[in-house]
């Protein structure tokens, strides 16, 4: 069956159609009058009893029955009847008694013919002026379109609400911020299908209030947030903890309140190890804008080779000394030691090679067995030895420059907070595959540190994408037990994602979708080029009033044109006449943009433009979560503090970090550490207060957690049951607005913090000890031993660490 497509332009109206209207305007009224005349004639003949004196002879007599007309029924000539009446005159008593009754059908038909004449004339005029959509067929979407295309689901990604909602916007004149308020509720525009969503929303446009926070409170499956301000975690993690496992990965959190993730623990120790290590290195070496010059490319390629060889060596070496170094901070530490100057200067030949730490490291790679899953792998041994050989043959000056390039990429892991957060893994990526309960992972970092942490987050995201899309899947089969949404606010600040660009279109088949948020298209163009694929991969686009004319032009052009009829009226006559003598009216079909770029830029703060593939553009109203009964009682819920991860705590010096040039000189006010005696009993927990006068000689002991059970989490509460409990709660709009402002001010203050490092000051042990809240006798310490793991490295604190002047 042929289906009509309203958005395909039709051909112009043909001339035959116009001729048909002209003929109909003449023929139909005449035909109606003739029929009425015949009926009046037959009525007259019947009333006079078919008397030949009054009717003359019949014009036609039926020879057989036809429809309701019997055989032998006579038809009379209206003209002869008229002449007969005129010859006898109207004075005849019989004629006088039947004439009015006989004329009634004729008079009715005459009236009908007049009505038909004007009706056909109007229709003909409309047909001549009808819009044939020669220049475009665009129109605005309706609620029917929203429902037809599946954008009105109850659960999923929240974009906006129907146009009939009453949302008011008020501008604060003091700080020009926009305060939204909801007066009338409307159904949500919500996507629950396997669809990628792109949101274009300038800063301070209300995307958090209108879409990000509502989505976090409405999405019932697994979700990964990029939360550059931390406010999303504070607002939504409480509610999500009631039906999902909440994880907060905040590497720069000064109090150490973060789950930890070691990318090297996710590397497959089989024939996939090389490709996994390459993925780690790709995220560390992001290509610079405009490409690299030959010199930079040379050192970058050699640095990649050096890091790759070292990681492969550390992960697979049959050497217990590397047991606690299988992480990026450990790689940085080992390579830092290898880059030190020769132990004894002035030596030459083999003696110099033996004393050179770099030669020792790369020479060790030839002497050490490398195992995969407990078995020797000759191909891996050959690969590592080849890489080590290239490093040994390198000119010492060149190798020194290569080491400098390596440290420029690994320097972030010298930060003790990042080193702690990446030293081990508190969760496994397989948890997202096997867990019965949804998982909510928040990637939190102060905006000022985004550039530093971006490689770590990219490693995590890329490993997830690679792991979740590994293997085969069939149509309709979802690999993950719970669908996974990547909601990446301020997505462009994370940098380039080559793997995401290539696979984003097919990841939906594995149950993975994306909600990407950026301030403008220029951010994507700047990183991915003019031909970036995100508009192709994202079926649904939500647009707030853009700030750049280029973005407005791109979207209004995509909305399309409509064809409208423009009427022109011209008048003529004498200038001094009482009235104009002539008036001419004409119409013409012209093209018109459904929305101009300036109109889109002037879109009210309470509205959003929704574009979906195959659907007309729809202007919607923004959601106001703190006024909306569907969300306001969920925000700022108390978080369930449960040990979902099933870890046990223990203390282990994963690495030693002296306070000083490579240690904690940055002043983290609430950093805690614990000192142990030689008998493994806890001596005292100290809170580090001020590092400005602390330089050398102290060893920081970090805490870590060890997984004690299998992957996966048990199912928790359902969102439907939780919503039923929350409906009865009182409104807390005032608290929500106030807490939202408080969180915003807090994050702004945190982003403006500056870091001071007074490296040139002399170390003073008295001042140093006074920087702690509580101090007892300091004795050597060591970490607790864990079954199945080699003993940790112990670093005794002996009196000779401190100078005599300080004592």
DARA-V134734 format. One record per helix or strand of 3 or more residues. SS is the DSSP state (hx for helix, st for strand). FROM is the first residue (numbers start at 1). TO is the last residue. Records with the same first field share a line. If there is no record, write none. Layout:
SS=FROM-TO + FROM-TO
This chain:
hx=15-47 + 52-55 + 78-88 + 93-129 + 143-148 + 207-218 + 231-240 + 263-266 + 273-284 + 294-316 + 320-322 + 328-338 + 349-355 + 357-367 + 378-393 + 396-414 + 416-421 + 431-434 + 447-468 + 491-494 + 498-503 + 507-510 + 521-528 + 534-537 + 549-559 + 597-601 + 719-726 + 733-751 + 765-770 + 799-801
st=157-161 + 166-171 + 178-184 + 188-191 + 197-200 + 222-227 + 244-249 + 370-372 + 438-444 + 484-488 + 512-518 + 540-543 + 561-572 + 582-593 + 607-612 + 615-621 + 647-651 + 672-676 + 682-688 + 703-707
